[in-house]
Amino acid sequence: MPIAIKMPALSPTMEEGTLAKWLVKEGDTVSAGDIMAEIETDKATMEFEAVDEGTIAQILIAEGTEGVKVGEVIAMLAEEGEDPASIDTKAAVDAEPAETPKPVPSSAPAPSPDGPAATPSARKLAAEKGVDLASITGTGPDGKITKGDVEDAPAGSAPASTPATTPTPSPSPAPASSPAPSASGDRVVASPLAKRIAEQKGLDLTVINGSGPNGRIVKADVENAEPGQAAAAPAQAMDAPKTPARTPAESEFGAPYEAEKLNNVRKVIARRLTEAKQTIPHIYLTVDVRLDALLKLRGELNASLEADGVKLSVNDLLIKALARALQRVPACNVSFQGDELHRYSRQDISVAVAAPSGLITPIIVDAGRKGLAQISTEMKELAGKARDGKLQPHEYQGGTASLSNLGMFGVKQFDAVINPPQAMILAVGAGEHRPYVVDGALQVATVMSATGSFDHRAIDGADGAQLMQAFQQLCENPMGLVV
């Protein structure tokens, strides 16, 4: 019988999405693990993998369609031996439940009169292998058991016996930010393609967090994991499709304009920054920083690193200076979380980068412990990926403090908006020649204005002032950045 392919929930908060692009067409044959489409959520554009195999009988939702509800049927898949042309798509769609409940982590799918919910190909394979479907946790939509789940199960698997009268305690709700589990018992839940790639790369699937349905490990998770390490977050591409501009029109004031629909990245920026200005009491502290010593050190370091192909920017040194300042004043490396204050032991610096889809903040993780050459290399790679729309979610989600630098545009000084849930952001302007008192005498020096925006619920003015003073001292005596 045909298989309904539904709009997946690609994040815990996703209720609807945009079907950005189909990567298959009607008549194409797909296998479990094949990438079928790109789906734009409220945060990124993510790849959607097939969880079963068959032939695409009909595509019901055209690419570019917005507001597709989670659980809505987007295509029909004909199973092996089934004629795609003979499928009554309307009847198959009408037979699907009108509303698809969201799966709850750690809970088993509800039993049906025919046993556990499973695809026909999964049932067939289970019969061949002698596997009891009741012993398998499904990773498909609504906890449905797929062919890949059966392939992962050992032959002759049987469910553990449980007294019928024993009440089952309700599982404690997991925090929304917790990743879905990628294993059931000792069995790792991963797509066949992800398993093949993991085997080729020598990766341990048990330490990788899955970003697929119900925590299933997919191709992108494995590709972005390092040998022996777990993927820090769901790894999916964030390339946002461009929306064509509408026809020119005139505003109510008579000026001609073109209306361009907001992409999802711009919508998120608008929502989060509006939330920040409405709910976060900002306090702004500005210091002037003499840069002559820092610029001299940069020149010397670049001369010594030239053979390694590394060229430090001023921004690289400022990232390190902010991280070191947070080490000296840990009271500012915090975030306000309702009735809790979260204090971070690591300095993860989010750096504002202008991308075609909108402002994005890739993160230099643990910047306080990294050397300047490593920060420079990582920053160039992340900035390039940001401009190309190729950043992975774990590369821009998180961070404990932010740095925004508009000095390259000649901006002298500005006040940046805090990026929640962070509690501070440092805005730096251009280094310019100004009259400056040096050793009691008036001289001309290269001076930069830096303004810290602080969440006054979490950071007191005195603590913010100490951070700005530490940043100023590290820039003016920059040897503290290399030791």
N, C-alpha and C positions, 0 to 999 in steps of 0.2 A: 504494500500500500504506500501511497506517496507520503513524504515527510514534509511537514510545514517548517520552514525556516523563519524564526521570529526575531524581532529586534531585541538584541541582548541588553542586559544591564551591565555596562562596562565600568561603572563606578558605584559605590554605595549610595550616592545621592542622585543618580541618574533616573529621571522619570520619562524623558523623551530625548531624542537626538536627531541629527541631520544625517541622512544617508548620503554622504559626500561623494562617493565614487564606487561603482561596481567594478571589480577586477575579473569578473567572469561574465559570460553571456549565455543566453538560452541555448541549450544543446551541449554545453561544455560538461565534461566529466570531472568531478571533484572527489578527492579522498580526504579522510580525516587529517586535519592539520594544514590543509591548503588555505591560503588567504583568499577570502571571497569578496570582501568589501572593505572600504574605509568609512568609519562612522565618526562623526564629529559630536563630541559631548560638550558639556559646558566648560571643559578645561583643555581639551586636546582632541586631535584627530587620531583614532586608534584603529588598528587592524582587527577584522573579524574573521576568525578561523572556522572552517567547517569542522563539525564534530562527527559527521557520518560520511558515507560515500554514496555516490549516485550520479544522476544526470540532471542538470538544471532544466526543469520542465517549463517553468514560467517565472519571470521576474515581475512582481506585483507592485513594488514601490520604485519609482524611477530615481536615478541618482540626482542629487541636489534637492530632494524633498526634505523640508524642514518639519519639525514637530511630530516625528514618528514616535508613537508611544511605545514604551518598553512592553514586549509581549505581542505587539502587532505582527501579523504574518507579512513578511517582505518578499518571500519567494517560495516556490514549491520544488522539492527534490524528488525525482523518480528513482526508485531503488533498482538494483541490478535485475535485468530481465523484464522490467516494466517499461511499457511504451509511453514516453513522455507525452506524445500527441493524444493518447487516450485518457489522460487524467482530467477528471472534471474538477477544475481548480476551484470553482465557486462552491461546489458541494464540500470539497475538502476544507476550505477555509471556514465555511459555515459550521462544519463539525468541530472546529476548534473552540475551546472555551472563550467566552467573550472577554474575560479578564484573567490575566496570568498573575498568580500570586508570586511575590518575590521570595526566593529561597531564604530560609533562615539557617545560618551557619550551625553545623553540628547536629542538625535534626534530620531524620530519615524521611524520604518521600512517603506520602500517604499511600497505603496499600490500596490496590484496586481489586475487583473481583477476579481479574485474570492474573493476579500476582503483581510484583513490582512494575512500575512504568518503565518500559524499555522499547527501543526501536526494533522493528522487525529483524534487521540484520544482527542486532545484539542478541535477540532471542535465538536466532538460528545458530550463531556461533557458540552461544552458551550450551545449547543442546549437543553440539559437536564435541565440545571440550568437557562436557559433564560438569558444568559449573552451575551452582544454585544461584539464581539471580537475587534471591533474598539476602545473600551474603555480600552483595556488591553495592557500593555507594555510587549513585549516578552523578555525572558531572554535566549532563546536558541541561537544557532549559527545564525548570521546575523539578530538578533532581532526576530527570529521565536518564536511564542507563543507556549508554551508547556502545557502539562496537568497540571503540577504544578502551572503554572501561572493562569490557569482557576480556579483551586481549591482555590487559594488565593483571587479570585475576588468575591465580594458580588453578590448575585443573582439579576438580573435585571439591572446590571450596564449599563449605557448608556454614550456615549461620550458627552463631553461638546460641546455646539454649538459654532461654530466659523464662522463669515461671510466669504463667499467664496472669497470676494474681499480683505479681510484683509491680507496684506503681512506678512509673518512669518519671523521675524528677525533671522539672523544666530546666533547660539549660540557661545559665546566667547570660544576659545579653552582653555581647562583646562591644567594646568601644567602636564607634564608627570608623576611626582611623586605623583599626587593627586590620592587617591583611588577612584575607580568607585563607584557611589552611589549605595546603597543597597536597596533603597526604591523608589517607584514611587508614588508621591503624599503622601497619608497616608498609602499606602500599602507596607509592607515590602516584598521584594523579597528574598525568601529563599527556599531551598529544603525541601520537607516534612520531611526527616530524620533530617535535622538541626532544624526544628521547634519542632520535638518531643524531641530532646536532650535539646533544650533550655527550653522547658516546664518542663522537669525533673530537670534541674539545676536551675530553677528560674531565667533565664536570660531575659533581655529586648533586643529583636532583633533590636530595633530601634537605639541602640548605638553600634552595631557591624558592622564593615566594612567587606563587602563580598569580597572574593577572587575568586569567580567563574565567569563564563561568564557574562559580563555586570554588575558586582558588585553583583551577586547573592550570598547570604550567604550559605555556604556549611558546611558539618559536621565538618571539621577541624577547621573552624572559631569559631564555638560554643564550641568545646572541649577545645580550647585554651583561651577562654574568661573567665574572673573572674566575679562572680555575680555583676551586677550593673555597669560593666565596658565594654568598647568597646575593641575589639581586636585591637592592635596597628598596625598590618600589616597582610597581608595574611599569614595564618599559615599552612604551608605544610611541609612535611618531606623532608629532604635534603640528604637522603641516596643515594650516587652515586654508581651505579653498577660497579663492577670490570670488566675490560676488560681483557680477557685471553691474556697472553703473546704470541708473535709469535714464530715461530721456531728459534732456535739459528742460527746465521749467523756470518760472519766475516766482520769487517769493512774494509775500504780501507787501513787501516794501519795494518791489519792482526790480530787484537785482536778480539776474539769472543765476541758476545753480543746477547742480546735478545731485540727485539723492542717491547715496550709496548705502545699502543695507549693512548694518553692523555685523561683523563676524563674531563668532563666539568668544574669541580672545578679547576683543574690544568690549563686549558685554560684561565679561568677568572683571576687566579693569574698571569699568564704570561702576559696577556694583560694589566691588571691594573698596575702592577709594571713596565712594560716597559713604559707605559704612564707616570707614576710618575717620572721615572728617565729622561725621554726625555722632559717633559714639566714643571716640578717643580724645581725651583732653590733651592736646599737644602743648608742649613747652619748648621754646626755641632758644638755643644757646650758640653764640657765634664767637669764634676766635680768629685772629690773624696769625698766619703761620709763615715764618721765613723759610724759603725753600733752597737757599743757595747751597747749604751743606748737602742736602738730599740730592740736588741736581749734580753736584760734583761726585758724590758717591755713585750715582747711577752711571755717569760717564766712565768711571774707573771699572765698575763691575761689567759694563758692556764690553769694554776693551778686553777684559780677561775671559769673557764668555763667548767672544766672537768665534773662536775655533769650534765651539759646540753648537753654533747656529742659534744661540739664544740672545734676544735683544729685549732688555727690560724696558717697560714703559713707566712713566710716572705713576700711572694708575696701579700698576703691579705693586709698587712700593707703598702706595696709600692703602691698598687692601691689607698688606702685611701690617702696616702701622695701626689700622683700626683693630685688627685681630689681637695684636700685642697690647693695645690699650684696653681691650676687653679682658685680657688676662690680668692686667694690673688692677682693673676696676670691675670685678665680677658682678657687682651689684647692678650693672647695666646690661649684663648678658642674660636677660630674663624675658618672660612674657606674662601678661596678665590673663588668667584663665578663670574667670568667674570668682569663686571664693578661694582660688589657689594662685600662688605665684610660682611659676616654673623657673628654676635656676639651671642654666645649662653649663656643663663642664667642658664643652667644645665650642670653638668659635667658627661657625659656618657662615661665611659672608656672602650674601646675595648681592650681585653686582648688576645694576640696571643697564640693559642693552636695548637700543632701538632696533626693532625688527619690522619687516613689512607688515606683519599682522598686528603689531602693537608692541608696547613696552613689555619686556620679559626680563626676568631676573635669574640667570643661571647662578649656581652656587659653587663657591670654592669651599669644599668641605675641610674642616679642621685646619683652617688657614694659619692659625697660631703656631702649629707644629711644622708647617711646610716651609721649605726654603724658597727664596725669591725666584729661582730658575724654574722650580716646579709650578709655582703659582702662575708665572708668566706663560709657561707652556699650556697649562690647563685653561687659562683665561682665553688665550687665542683660539684654542679648539672649541671651547664653549661658545664664544662670541660668533665664530663661524657657523656653528650649528644653529645658533639662534637666528642669525640672518637668513639661513637656508630653510628655516622651519623644521629642523631635524632634531631638536632637543627632546630628550626622553623626560617623562614626568619627574623621575627621581633627580634629574639634573636642574630642575627649577622649582620644585615644591619643597618647602621647608626653609631652612636658614634661621639663624638666631639674630642677625642684624643685617642692615643693608647699607650699600654705598652707592651714591648717585653722583656722577661727575659730568658737569656741563662745561668744564673749563675749555675744552677744545672748540667750543662755539663762542668763546670770548665772554661768557656770562661771569660777572664779577661775584655775585652772591645770590643765593636763593634758599627758600625754605621748602624742604621736601615733605611729602605726605607719607606717614608711616604705613608700612605694608603689613596689615594684621595677619597672624597673631603676634608678629614681632613687636617690640616695644621701643625700637629706636632705628633711625636712619640718618646717615651722615651725608650732607650735601656739600660738595666742594666746587669752587669756582676756578677761574683762570689764575695762573701765576703771572703776575705783572710787576713791572718795576714801579716801586713806590718809595717815597721818603720814609726812612725807618731809623729808629735810634739803635745804634749798635755800639756797645761798650761806652755809653754815655755821649756818643757823638752822632750827629745826624748824617746818615749815608743813604745811598740808593741801594735797595735790596729787592730781590724777587720775593713777592709776598702773595700768599693765597688766603682767601677767606673761606672758612669752613663752618658750617652751621649744623648742629645736631638737633634733630626733632625727637623728643622723648615722650613716651606715654606716661603722663604724670600720675596715673593710677599705680604704676609699677615702679617708677623711677623718680626719686626725689630730685629737686633742683641741685642740691649739693653733690649728689652722686653723678648727675649729668655733667656738672662743672668739672668734677675730678676726671671724668672720661675725656672731656675736651682738652683739659690740661695735659693729660697723659699723651693724647694724640699729638698735640702741639710739640711736646718735648721729644717724642720719638721722631718726628719729622725734622726738627731742628738739630737733633743729635742722633743721626740715623744709624750709627754703629749698632744700636740696640736692635736693628732689624736683621742683622746678619749674624748675631751670636745667639 
